[in-house]
Amino acid sequence: MGKSGLQLSVLSFGSWVSFHKQIDDSVADELMGIAYDNGINFFDNAEVYALGESEKMMGRVLKNKNWDRTSYTISSKAFWGWRGKENKPNQLGLSRKHLVEACNEALQRLQVDYLDIYFCHRPDKNTPIEEVVWTMHHLIQQGKILYWGTSEWSGVEIMEAHRVAHQYNLIGPSVEQPQYNLLERDKIENEFLMVFNTVGMGTTIWSPLASGLLSGKYNDGIPEDSRFALQGFDWLKDRWVVDDKLNKVRRLTAFANELGISVASLSIAWTIKNPNVTTAILGATKKEQLTENLNALDALPKLTPEVMQKIEDIMETKPKLPEY
Ligand SMILES: NC(=O)c1ccc[n+]([C@@H]2O[C@H](COP(=O)([O-])OP(=O)(O)OC[C@H]3O[C@@H](n4cnc5c(N)ncnc54)[C@H](OP(=O)(O)O)[C@@H]3O)[C@@H](O)[C@H]2O)c1
């Protein structure tokens, strides 16, 4: 993972939306089992997912599986709190108080002694960066977390964290968790380039399928049992289910068919082909989805320079960098 010594599997598994809202313990157990048996060693979670219930579910599965704790890594993230609209002022954000309390709560819900990675889920404009870096360093020294990271921070904010860490001899962030997929590319392919070259952050990228859009499942409408049909997710559907994006995905689906692979496998393989991606976090509500997504590893050798160019021609989403 970046310049750290931590080894993450190139595909990993996360619980956003699915755990507790869509799937129960038995499906979560089955999916995590398939993931682990296929070599996935990183499971991603956050305090805000299903308002704490996602961590509790993952904790129950891990307890039931009884895998050797040294054989997998697990994360949580703090920022939004887990009480939704009931959050009081100190029950969210990146203050020392919330980061420490949220970490302790995540350990309890996940039933583990330490988190392998602890993310600041968003930057907090109200907390000095010094307070954040000192707190994460202390949590590492206390053995409650092993590495810390950022999620959806700007390149400038990440570099500020490194500057403070350098100034006070503290441990800086080792990893960033940005969105990255064929439709959302700027951070990984433009903004962070200098960050990768200097401080060398790892990346655990999210929504490799743009919430399922890049699986082609929305090409002919919105299936009833899909994420975009869920109550309260109109904001997400409205972001992705738009003609321009759908038309691109339809053309990409046809191209994937020509290659003899699914468009989901192709899209995921495309993300992990980027050397600045440490791991793509998969999401799934069904066994068949996860199995199909794991096929991305077999699709990878099919992404020749010619195929990559054809994908560019279809998607037209490559960020424009200065000519020089
Ligand atoms: N740091 C952050 O701010 C942040 C934000 C978002 C996510 N994340 C992390 O990233 C993980 C992955 O994100 P994501 O769930 O958005 O990933 P994604 O791969 O873009 O979307 C996953 C969803 O798409 C559908 N799907 C997946 N594979 C499919 C297939 N082969 N065929 C048809 N449908 C398929 C399923 O939803 P349905 O079956 O419901 O349609 C599945 O839950 C999350 O679990 C979380 O750990 C982090």
The ligand as a MOL file (V3000), in Angstrom:
LIG
                    3D

  0  0  0     0  0            999 V3000
M  V30 BEGIN CTAB
M  V30 COUNTS 48 52 0 0 0
M  V30 BEGIN ATOM
M  V30 1 N -14.6620 6.5140 1.0950 0
M  V30 2 C -15.8300 6.7890 0.5780 0
M  V30 3 O -16.3130 7.9300 0.6130 0
M  V30 4 C -16.6010 5.6840 -0.0650 0
M  V30 5 C -17.7750 5.9670 -0.7840 0
M  V30 6 C -18.4460 4.9040 -1.3690 0
M  V30 7 C -17.9720 3.6040 -1.2490 0
M  V30 8 N -16.8470 3.3690 -0.5060 0 CHG=1
M  V30 9 C -16.3150 1.9940 -0.3380 0
M  V30 10 O -16.1820 1.3660 -1.5900 0
M  V30 11 C -16.9290 0.1480 -1.6010 0
M  V30 12 C -17.3960 -0.1520 -2.9920 0
M  V30 13 O -18.2120 0.9230 -3.4630 0
M  V30 14 P -19.5260 0.5880 -4.2660 0
M  V30 15 O -20.3610 -0.3830 -3.4970 0
M  V30 16 O -20.1310 1.8780 -4.6830 0 CHG=-1
M  V30 17 O -18.8670 -0.1760 -5.5420 0
M  V30 18 P -19.4270 -0.4190 -7.0040 0
M  V30 19 O -18.6890 -1.6050 -7.5090 0
M  V30 20 O -19.3400 0.8220 -7.8100 0
M  V30 21 O -20.9830 -0.7730 -6.8220 0
M  V30 22 C -21.3470 -1.9550 -6.1750 0
M  V30 23 C -22.8320 -2.2410 -6.3980 0
M  V30 24 O -23.1240 -2.4010 -7.7790 0
M  V30 25 C -23.9500 -3.5480 -7.9880 0
M  V30 26 N -23.1140 -4.5570 -8.6440 0
M  V30 27 C -21.8180 -4.8960 -8.3570 0
M  V30 28 N -21.3500 -5.8220 -9.1930 0
M  V30 29 C -22.3370 -6.0940 -10.0470 0
M  V30 30 C -22.4330 -6.9710 -11.1520 0
M  V30 31 N -21.4130 -7.7460 -11.5090 0
M  V30 32 N -23.6170 -7.0070 -11.8360 0
M  V30 33 C -24.6480 -6.2260 -11.4830 0
M  V30 34 N -24.6130 -5.3700 -10.4360 0
M  V30 35 C -23.4590 -5.2980 -9.7290 0
M  V30 36 C -24.4110 -3.9760 -6.5920 0
M  V30 37 O -25.5290 -3.1710 -6.2000 0
M  V30 38 P -27.0790 -3.6130 -6.3730 0
M  V30 39 O -27.1470 -5.1040 -6.4500 0
M  V30 40 O -27.7480 -3.0460 -5.1890 0
M  V30 41 O -27.5370 -2.9240 -7.6300 0
M  V30 42 C -23.2190 -3.5500 -5.7470 0
M  V30 43 O -23.5340 -3.3910 -4.3840 0
M  V30 44 C -18.0200 0.4010 -0.5550 0
M  V30 45 O -18.5740 -0.7900 -0.0450 0
M  V30 46 C -17.2500 1.1330 0.5060 0
M  V30 47 O -16.4900 0.2300 1.2710 0
M  V30 48 C -16.1660 4.3860 0.0640 0
M  V30 END ATOM
M  V30 BEGIN BOND
M  V30 1 1 1 2
M  V30 2 2 2 3
M  V30 3 1 2 4
M  V30 4 1 4 5
M  V30 5 2 4 48
M  V30 6 2 5 6
M  V30 7 1 6 7
M  V30 8 2 7 8
M  V30 9 1 8 9
M  V30 10 1 8 48
M  V30 11 1 9 10
M  V30 12 1 9 46
M  V30 13 1 10 11
M  V30 14 1 11 12
M  V30 15 1 11 44
M  V30 16 1 12 13
M  V30 17 1 13 14
M  V30 18 2 14 15
M  V30 19 1 14 16
M  V30 20 1 14 17
M  V30 21 1 17 18
M  V30 22 2 18 19
M  V30 23 1 18 20
M  V30 24 1 18 21
M  V30 25 1 21 22
M  V30 26 1 22 23
M  V30 27 1 23 24
M  V30 28 1 23 42
M  V30 29 1 24 25
M  V30 30 1 25 26
M  V30 31 1 25 36
M  V30 32 1 26 27
M  V30 33 1 26 35
M  V30 34 2 27 28
M  V30 35 1 28 29
M  V30 36 1 29 30
M  V30 37 2 29 35
M  V30 38 1 30 31
M  V30 39 2 30 32
M  V30 40 1 32 33
M  V30 41 2 33 34
M  V30 42 1 34 35
M  V30 43 1 36 37
M  V30 44 1 36 42
M  V30 45 1 37 38
M  V30 46 2 38 39
M  V30 47 1 38 40
M  V30 48 1 38 41
M  V30 49 1 42 43
M  V30 50 1 44 45
M  V30 51 1 44 46
M  V30 52 1 46 47
M  V30 END BOND
M  V30 END CTAB
M  END
